[in-house]
Amino acid sequence: MRIRKQRKEIIMSKMLPNRKKIDRGNMSVSDVNDLLFYIQSHGDKLAYRYFENNKLKDMSYAEFYVLVSKIASGLDKLGLTGKKIAIIGDTSPQWLATYVAALVNGTVAIPMDKELAVTEIEIKLILVFVILCNRIGSGRQNERFRFK
């Protein structure tokens, strides 16, 4: 395993000679509160660089933290705390913030493929509800379920 890691580092140093190794410290994330603390502790450092309306935009950790807080508050005001929600959309900092906000609120977040047809999404959401109810109420806890 160690040889593989060394070989990967050599290959990466040849491919990206000016790349600096980032010291990540010994930060351990074991739950959502640790994750939020980690995000908040990075302040104005760059968290995401993404395209929006054909323009390159940056988002700092502080901005991401504020976005997560606002979305979590909105989910709470909508009465979705502790409920099951589906998250559908383009891969973006906003999507990730919604997912983290759902975790913060104790909401079960179900990521869905944005390319699915509306009827497929409806069917999968019904299946998720039925499966969760069936697993909780049937006493068959070890039963495995699979989506096609």
C-alpha positions in Angstrom: 0.0 0.0 0.0 2.8 2.4 0.9 4.5 1.7 -2.5 1.3 2.6 -4.3 1.0 5.9 -2.4 4.6 6.8 -3.2 4.2 5.9 -6.9 1.0 8.1 -7.0 2.9 11.0 -5.5 5.7 10.6 -8.0 3.3 10.5 -10.9 1.4 13.5 -9.6 4.6 15.5 -9.1 5.5 14.9 -12.7 2.1 15.8 -14.0 1.7 18.9 -11.8 5.2 20.1 -10.9 4.1 23.4 -9.3 1.5 21.8 -7.1 2.0 22.4 -3.4 0.9 19.8 -0.9 -1.8 21.1 1.3 -1.4 20.6 5.1 -4.8 19.4 6.2 -3.8 19.0 9.9 -5.4 16.4 12.1 -9.0 17.6 11.7 -11.3 14.7 12.5 -14.9 14.9 11.3 -17.2 12.4 13.1 -20.6 14.1 12.9 -22.4 17.0 11.3 -21.5 19.4 14.1 -17.8 18.6 13.5 -18.3 19.2 9.8 -19.9 22.6 10.4 -17.1 23.6 12.8 -14.6 22.6 10.2 -16.4 24.6 7.5 -16.7 27.6 9.8 -13.1 27.5 10.9 -11.8 28.0 7.3 -13.4 31.4 7.0 -12.5 33.2 3.8 -10.5 30.4 2.3 -11.7 29.3 -1.1 -14.2 26.4 -0.8 -15.6 26.2 -4.4 -14.9 27.6 -7.8 -17.7 26.9 -10.2 -19.5 28.2 -13.3 -22.8 30.1 -13.1 -24.3 31.7 -16.2 -21.0 31.1 -18.1 -19.1 33.0 -15.5 -16.5 31.6 -13.1 -17.5 32.3 -9.5 -15.8 31.6 -6.1 -17.4 30.7 -2.8 -15.5 30.9 0.5 -16.1 28.5 3.4 -17.7 31.4 5.3 -20.2 32.0 2.4 -20.9 28.3 2.3 -21.5 28.2 6.0 -24.0 31.1 5.7 -25.7 29.4 2.8 -26.1 26.1 4.8 -27.5 28.1 7.8 -30.0 29.9 5.6 -31.2 26.7 3.9 -31.4 24.8 7.3 -33.5 27.6 8.7 -35.7 27.5 5.6 -36.2 23.7 5.9 -37.2 24.2 9.5 -39.7 27.0 8.7 -41.3 24.7 6.1 -41.7 22.0 8.8 -39.3 19.6 7.1 -37.1 19.0 10.1 -36.9 15.2 10.7 -38.8 14.4 7.5 -37.7 12.8 4.2 -36.9 15.0 1.3 -35.5 14.5 -2.2 -32.8 16.8 -3.5 -32.7 17.2 -7.3 -30.6 19.6 -9.2 -27.3 20.4 -10.9 -24.1 19.6 -9.1 -23.3 22.9 -7.4 -22.3 24.4 -4.1 -26.0 25.2 -3.6 -26.9 21.5 -4.0 -24.3 20.4 -1.5 -25.4 23.2 0.9 -28.9 21.8 0.7 -27.7 18.3 1.4 -25.6 19.5 4.4 -28.5 21.6 5.7 -30.8 18.6 5.6 -28.3 16.6 7.6 -28.0 19.5 10.1 -31.8 19.4 10.6 -32.0 15.7 11.0 -33.8 15.4 7.7 -33.4 12.3 5.6 -32.0 13.6 2.3 -32.5 11.4 -0.8 -30.3 12.6 -3.7 -32.0 12.1 -7.0 -30.6 12.2 -10.6 -31.8 15.4 -12.3 -31.9 13.5 -15.6 -34.7 11.3 -14.6 -38.2 11.8 -16.1 -40.8 13.2 -13.7 -42.7 9.9 -13.8 -39.5 8.0 -12.8 -38.9 10.4 -9.9 -42.5 10.0 -8.7 -42.2 6.2 -8.9 -38.9 6.1 -7.0 -40.2 8.4 -4.3 -43.2 6.2 -3.8 -40.9 3.2 -3.6 -38.7 4.9 -1.1 -41.7 5.7 1.1 -43.1 2.1 0.8 -39.7 0.5 1.4 -39.1 2.6 4.5 -42.6 1.9 5.9 -42.3 -1.8 5.0 -38.9 -2.1 6.7 -40.0 -0.3 9.9 -43.4 -2.0 10.2 -42.8 -5.5 8.9 -40.2 -6.8 11.4 -38.1 -7.9 8.4 -35.2 -5.7 9.2 -32.6 -7.7 7.2 -34.4 -7.6 3.9 -32.5 -6.0 1.1 -34.2 -3.7 -1.4 -32.9 -2.6 -4.8 -33.9 0.0 -7.3 -33.7 -0.9 -10.9 
